Amino acid sequence: MILLFLGNVIFGGIKKFSHYWALILYGGMIAALGTLITSALAHYKGDLASAQIGLGIFTAGNPESALHKIATPFNVFTIWEAIVIGIGLAVFTKSSKSATITTMILLYLVLGIGSAFVFGYSIM
C-alpha cells in the first residue's frame, strides 16, 4: 500500500489506485507462475540450485560460483515480468515504451544479480 501511495505521489496523482493494483497484479501473476514452476522443479530435482528456468541451468553444477549468481536472474519469468511492468509504467508516465521496458529489464537484472551476491541467491 505504501508503494502504491508513493507511486501516486511520484506520478502526480494522474492515475487511480486501481491502475496501480492492476499493474502489481499482472506483475505478481507472472512472478507467482515462475515461483510455482521453480518450486516444482526444486521438488523434482531435490535441490534449489538445480531448479533453474533460465541461464542458471548451464551453471547449476556449481551454485556458489559468480557465473551462476550472474546467470540465475536471466530467466523467462524475470524478463517477462520486467516487460509487463515496463509497459504499464510507460502507459502511466506517457513515455517511450522501449526506454521504460529497457530500464525495467536492467533494474530487475541489477537487483537480481546484486541480491544473488548479497544473499547467495537471486530474489528476482
C-alpha positions, 0 to 999 in steps of 0.5 A, a space after each residue: 500500500 505504501 508503494 502504491 501511495 508513493 507511486 501516486 505521489 511520484 506520478 502526480 496523482 494522474 492515475 487511480 489506485 486501481 491502475 496501480 493494483 492492476 499493474 502489481 497484479 499482472 506483475 505478481 501473476 507472472 512472478 507467482 507462475 515462475 515461483 510455482 514452476 521453480 518450486 516444482 522443479 526444486 521438488 523434482 530435482 531435490 535441490 534449489 540450485 538445480 531448479 533453474 528456468 533460465 541461464 542458471 541451468 548451464 551453471 547449476 553444477 556449481 551454485 556458489 560460483 559468480 557465473 551462476 549468481 550472474 546467470 540465475 536472474 536471466 530467466 523467462 519469468 524475470 524478463 517477462 515480468 520486467 516487460 509487463 511492468 515496463 509497459 504499464 509504467 510507460 502507459 502511466 508516465 506517457 513515455 517511450 515504451 522501449 526506454 521504460 521496458 529497457 530500464 525495467 529489464 536492467 533494474 530487475 537484472 541489477 537487483 537480481 544479480 546484486 541480491 544473488 551476491 548479497 544473499 547467495 541467491 537471486 530474489 528476482 
